Amino acid sequence: MRTTPDGFRLRPYGLTELAQAYFPALTPGGARRALLSWIDRNDELRQLLRRPVAEATRGGVSKGRRQTLTPRQVERIVELLGEP
């Protein structure tokens, strides 16, 4: 399993699970909404997470179905938003 230089594990994450890593003081729903808000403000991440399902192995998921993030998606989120 790959990690970032600071030790964050790049593995599949549920969207809410990753959101809670970024916003541990919020409720699960609040953390999810906050992370989605950050993602929606970043054009590159927004496009990455809205690609068709056929591209999922290359880093995309279907629009509106952002439940599980691939390690590659998590890596891009961490690169663009910083580590949780």
C-alpha atoms as an extended CHARMM CRD file, in Angstrom:
* protein
*
        84  EXT
         1         1  MET       CA              0.0000000000        0.0000000000        0.0000000000  PROA      1               0.0000000000
         2         2  ARG       CA              1.3270000000        3.4030000000       -0.9430000000  PROA      2               0.0000000000
         3         3  THR       CA              1.6040000000        6.3140000000        1.4260000000  PROA      3               0.0000000000
         4         4  THR       CA              2.4010000000        9.9870000000        1.1030000000  PROA      4               0.0000000000
         5         5  PRO       CA              5.7500000000       11.2490000000        2.4230000000  PROA      5               0.0000000000
         6         6  ASP       CA              3.9720000000       12.1790000000        5.6710000000  PROA      6               0.0000000000
         7         7  GLY       CA              2.4760000000        8.7000000000        6.0330000000  PROA      7               0.0000000000
         8         8  PHE       CA             -1.1190000000        9.1710000000        4.8120000000  PROA      8               0.0000000000
         9         9  ARG       CA             -2.2940000000        5.8670000000        3.3330000000  PROA      9               0.0000000000
        10        10  LEU       CA             -3.3980000000        6.0350000000       -0.3100000000  PROA      10              0.0000000000
        11        11  ARG       CA             -6.0870000000        3.3670000000       -0.4020000000  PROA      11              0.0000000000
        12        12  PRO       CA             -9.7650000000        3.2350000000       -1.3580000000  PROA      12              0.0000000000
        13        13  TYR       CA            -11.8400000000        5.4760000000        0.9050000000  PROA      13              0.0000000000
        14        14  GLY       CA            -15.5400000000        6.0330000000        1.1970000000  PROA      14              0.0000000000
        15        15  LEU       CA            -16.2660000000        9.6730000000        0.4980000000  PROA      15              0.0000000000
        16        16  THR       CA            -17.6020000000       10.2100000000        4.0120000000  PROA      16              0.0000000000
        17        17  GLU       CA            -14.6400000000        8.3690000000        5.5210000000  PROA      17              0.0000000000
        18        18  LEU       CA            -12.1680000000       10.6410000000        3.7260000000  PROA      18              0.0000000000
        19        19  ALA       CA            -14.2640000000       13.6880000000        4.5740000000  PROA      19              0.0000000000
        20        20  GLN       CA            -14.0990000000       12.8090000000        8.2640000000  PROA      20              0.0000000000
        21        21  ALA       CA            -10.3110000000       12.6200000000        7.9980000000  PROA      21              0.0000000000
        22        22  TYR       CA            -10.3550000000       16.2250000000        6.7460000000  PROA      22              0.0000000000
        23        23  PHE       CA            -13.0760000000       17.4210000000        9.1360000000  PROA      23              0.0000000000
        24        24  PRO       CA            -12.9350000000       15.2540000000       12.2880000000  PROA      24              0.0000000000
        25        25  ALA       CA            -14.9140000000       17.7340000000       14.4070000000  PROA      25              0.0000000000
        26        26  LEU       CA            -17.9520000000       17.6530000000       12.0950000000  PROA      26              0.0000000000
        27        27  THR       CA            -20.7350000000       15.0900000000       11.8930000000  PROA      27              0.0000000000
        28        28  PRO       CA            -20.3280000000       12.5530000000        9.0520000000  PROA      28              0.0000000000
        29        29  GLY       CA            -22.8950000000       14.3970000000        6.9320000000  PROA      29              0.0000000000
        30        30  GLY       CA            -21.3520000000       17.7820000000        7.6710000000  PROA      30              0.0000000000
        31        31  ALA       CA            -17.8710000000       16.5010000000        6.8580000000  PROA      31              0.0000000000
        32        32  ARG       CA            -19.1120000000       15.0360000000        3.5740000000  PROA      32              0.0000000000
        33        33  ARG       CA            -20.7950000000       18.2990000000        2.5890000000  PROA      33              0.0000000000
        34        34  ALA       CA            -17.6730000000       20.2850000000        3.4900000000  PROA      34              0.0000000000
        35        35  LEU       CA            -15.3800000000       18.0390000000        1.4330000000  PROA      35              0.0000000000
        36        36  LEU       CA            -17.7730000000       18.1090000000       -1.5330000000  PROA      36              0.0000000000
        37        37  SER       CA            -17.7970000000       21.8910000000       -1.2600000000  PROA      37              0.0000000000
        38        38  TRP       CA            -13.9900000000       21.9720000000       -1.4430000000  PROA      38              0.0000000000
        39        39  ILE       CA            -14.0490000000       19.5770000000       -4.3990000000  PROA      39              0.0000000000
        40        40  ASP       CA            -16.7000000000       21.6240000000       -6.2220000000  PROA      40              0.0000000000
        41        41  ARG       CA            -14.5030000000       24.7390000000       -5.8860000000  PROA      41              0.0000000000
        42        42  ASN       CA            -11.5590000000       22.9820000000       -7.5530000000  PROA      42              0.0000000000
        43        43  ASP       CA            -12.0970000000       22.5850000000      -11.3010000000  PROA      43              0.0000000000
        44        44  GLU       CA             -9.5830000000       19.7580000000      -11.6780000000  PROA      44              0.0000000000
        45        45  LEU       CA            -11.0650000000       17.6980000000       -8.8390000000  PROA      45              0.0000000000
        46        46  ARG       CA            -14.6100000000       18.3700000000       -9.9610000000  PROA      46              0.0000000000
        47        47  GLN       CA            -13.7870000000       17.0370000000      -13.4300000000  PROA      47              0.0000000000
        48        48  LEU       CA            -11.8370000000       14.0610000000      -12.0640000000  PROA      48              0.0000000000
        49        49  LEU       CA            -14.7490000000       12.9370000000       -9.9110000000  PROA      49              0.0000000000
        50        50  ARG       CA            -17.4260000000       13.3810000000      -12.5810000000  PROA      50              0.0000000000
        51        51  ARG       CA            -15.9650000000       11.2390000000      -15.3620000000  PROA      51              0.0000000000
        52        52  PRO       CA            -18.0620000000        8.3460000000      -16.7210000000  PROA      52              0.0000000000
        53        53  VAL       CA            -17.9670000000        4.9690000000      -14.9760000000  PROA      53              0.0000000000
        54        54  ALA       CA            -16.0170000000        3.4640000000      -17.8900000000  PROA      54              0.0000000000
        55        55  GLU       CA            -13.1100000000        5.6520000000      -16.8460000000  PROA      55              0.0000000000
        56        56  ALA       CA            -13.2350000000        4.5920000000      -13.1830000000  PROA      56              0.0000000000
        57        57  THR       CA            -10.0540000000        2.5510000000      -13.4340000000  PROA      57              0.0000000000
        58        58  ARG       CA             -8.2920000000        5.6430000000      -14.7050000000  PROA      58              0.0000000000
        59        59  GLY       CA             -9.5230000000        7.7800000000      -11.8320000000  PROA      59              0.0000000000
        60        60  GLY       CA            -13.1310000000        8.8180000000      -12.4820000000  PROA      60              0.0000000000
        61        61  VAL       CA            -16.5060000000        7.9070000000      -11.0770000000  PROA      61              0.0000000000
        62        62  SER       CA            -19.9530000000        8.5750000000      -12.4320000000  PROA      62              0.0000000000
        63        63  LYS       CA            -21.6010000000       11.9260000000      -11.8140000000  PROA      63              0.0000000000
        64        64  GLY       CA            -23.6410000000       11.8130000000       -8.6530000000  PROA      64              0.0000000000
        65        65  ARG       CA            -22.2390000000        8.4370000000       -7.5610000000  PROA      65              0.0000000000
        66        66  ARG       CA            -19.1970000000        9.5150000000       -5.5900000000  PROA      66              0.0000000000
        67        67  GLN       CA            -19.3770000000        6.8690000000       -2.8810000000  PROA      67              0.0000000000
        68        68  THR       CA            -16.0140000000        5.0920000000       -3.0320000000  PROA      68              0.0000000000
        69        69  LEU       CA            -12.8370000000        6.8250000000       -4.1130000000  PROA      69              0.0000000000
        70        70  THR       CA            -10.0190000000        4.8980000000       -5.7470000000  PROA      70              0.0000000000
        71        71  PRO       CA             -6.4580000000        5.2230000000       -4.4290000000  PROA      71              0.0000000000
        72        72  ARG       CA             -5.6530000000        7.3490000000       -7.4780000000  PROA      72              0.0000000000
        73        73  GLN       CA             -8.5440000000        9.7100000000       -6.7540000000  PROA      73              0.0000000000
        74        74  VAL       CA             -7.4730000000        9.9580000000       -3.1240000000  PROA      74              0.0000000000
        75        75  GLU       CA             -3.9300000000       10.7210000000       -4.2600000000  PROA      75              0.0000000000
        76        76  ARG       CA             -5.1440000000       13.5910000000       -6.4900000000  PROA      76              0.0000000000
        77        77  ILE       CA             -7.3650000000       14.9690000000       -3.7350000000  PROA      77              0.0000000000
        78        78  VAL       CA             -4.4160000000       14.9410000000       -1.3190000000  PROA      78              0.0000000000
        79        79  GLU       CA             -2.1260000000       16.5200000000       -3.9310000000  PROA      79              0.0000000000
        80        80  LEU       CA             -4.5770000000       19.3430000000       -4.6270000000  PROA      80              0.0000000000
        81        81  LEU       CA             -6.0900000000       19.8990000000       -1.1750000000  PROA      81              0.0000000000
        82        82  GLY       CA             -3.2590000000       18.7760000000        1.0510000000  PROA      82              0.0000000000
        83        83  GLU       CA             -3.2490000000       15.9210000000        3.5450000000  PROA      83              0.0000000000
        84        84  PRO       CA             -6.0540000000       15.6310000000        6.0590000000  PROA      84              0.0000000000
